[in-house]
Amino acid sequence: MRKARSVSELLAEGKAALERLKSGAAAAGEALAALQRTLPAELADHVFSAVLDKEGQLTVVADSAAFATRIRFELAERDAALSAALGSPVARVVVRVRPRP
């Protein structure tokens, strides 16, 4: 049988998980803001999510395939500016398409 755990232990575990989620959401928000500053306004309006992972992969979510293609080409030309804006080197950019929620 498993040992019974106190409520304070369970809350402490939940708090740690929530803190990880909170820091991840903050990092994603910062990456999105930096990306939108790097892109021209007409393209930045079509990006609604960006996440930079530990390996340097930037995953960008755009709201249409046409704009995703334009964003992909634009980011290829602005590699150094994007890395500077994010404060971390970008090894790879993946642009996905998803309708806005």
Contacts in CASP RR format, 6 or more apart in sequence:
PFRMAT RR
TARGET T0000
AUTHOR 0000-0000-0000
METHOD contacts of the structure
MODEL  1
MRKARSVSELLAEGKAALERLKSGAAAAGEALAALQRTLPAELADHVFSA
VLDKEGQLTVVADSAAFATRIRFELAERDAALSAALGSPVARVVVRVRPR
P
27 51 0 8 1.000
27 52 0 8 1.000
28 49 0 8 1.000
28 50 0 8 1.000
28 51 0 8 1.000
29 50 0 8 1.000
31 50 0 8 1.000
31 51 0 8 1.000
31 52 0 8 1.000
31 58 0 8 1.000
31 86 0 8 1.000
32 47 0 8 1.000
32 48 0 8 1.000
32 49 0 8 1.000
32 50 0 8 1.000
34 50 0 8 1.000
34 82 0 8 1.000
34 85 0 8 1.000
34 86 0 8 1.000
34 87 0 8 1.000
35 44 0 8 1.000
35 47 0 8 1.000
35 50 0 8 1.000
35 58 0 8 1.000
35 60 0 8 1.000
35 82 0 8 1.000
35 85 0 8 1.000
35 86 0 8 1.000
36 44 0 8 1.000
36 47 0 8 1.000
37 44 0 8 1.000
37 85 0 8 1.000
38 75 0 8 1.000
38 78 0 8 1.000
38 81 0 8 1.000
38 82 0 8 1.000
38 85 0 8 1.000
39 47 0 8 1.000
39 71 0 8 1.000
39 74 0 8 1.000
39 75 0 8 1.000
39 78 0 8 1.000
40 74 0 8 1.000
43 67 0 8 1.000
43 70 0 8 1.000
43 71 0 8 1.000
43 74 0 8 1.000
46 62 0 8 1.000
46 63 0 8 1.000
46 64 0 8 1.000
46 67 0 8 1.000
46 68 0 8 1.000
46 71 0 8 1.000
47 60 0 8 1.000
47 61 0 8 1.000
47 62 0 8 1.000
47 63 0 8 1.000
47 71 0 8 1.000
48 61 0 8 1.000
48 62 0 8 1.000
48 63 0 8 1.000
48 100 0 8 1.000
49 59 0 8 1.000
49 60 0 8 1.000
49 61 0 8 1.000
49 98 0 8 1.000
50 58 0 8 1.000
50 59 0 8 1.000
50 60 0 8 1.000
50 61 0 8 1.000
51 58 0 8 1.000
51 59 0 8 1.000
52 58 0 8 1.000
52 59 0 8 1.000
52 86 0 8 1.000
52 88 0 8 1.000
52 90 0 8 1.000
53 59 0 8 1.000
55 91 0 8 1.000
56 88 0 8 1.000
56 89 0 8 1.000
56 90 0 8 1.000
56 91 0 8 1.000
56 92 0 8 1.000
57 90 0 8 1.000
57 91 0 8 1.000
57 92 0 8 1.000
57 93 0 8 1.000
57 94 0 8 1.000
58 75 0 8 1.000
58 82 0 8 1.000
58 86 0 8 1.000
58 90 0 8 1.000
58 92 0 8 1.000
58 93 0 8 1.000
58 94 0 8 1.000
59 94 0 8 1.000
59 96 0 8 1.000
60 68 0 8 1.000
60 71 0 8 1.000
60 75 0 8 1.000
60 93 0 8 1.000
60 94 0 8 1.000
60 95 0 8 1.000
60 96 0 8 1.000
61 95 0 8 1.000
61 96 0 8 1.000
61 97 0 8 1.000
61 98 0 8 1.000
62 68 0 8 1.000
62 71 0 8 1.000
62 95 0 8 1.000
62 96 0 8 1.000
62 97 0 8 1.000
62 98 0 8 1.000
63 97 0 8 1.000
63 98 0 8 1.000
63 99 0 8 1.000
63 100 0 8 1.000
64 97 0 8 1.000
65 97 0 8 1.000
68 95 0 8 1.000
68 96 0 8 1.000
68 97 0 8 1.000
69 95 0 8 1.000
71 95 0 8 1.000
72 93 0 8 1.000
72 95 0 8 1.000
75 82 0 8 1.000
75 93 0 8 1.000
75 95 0 8 1.000
76 93 0 8 1.000
79 90 0 8 1.000
82 90 0 8 1.000
82 93 0 8 1.000
83 89 0 8 1.000
83 90 0 8 1.000
END
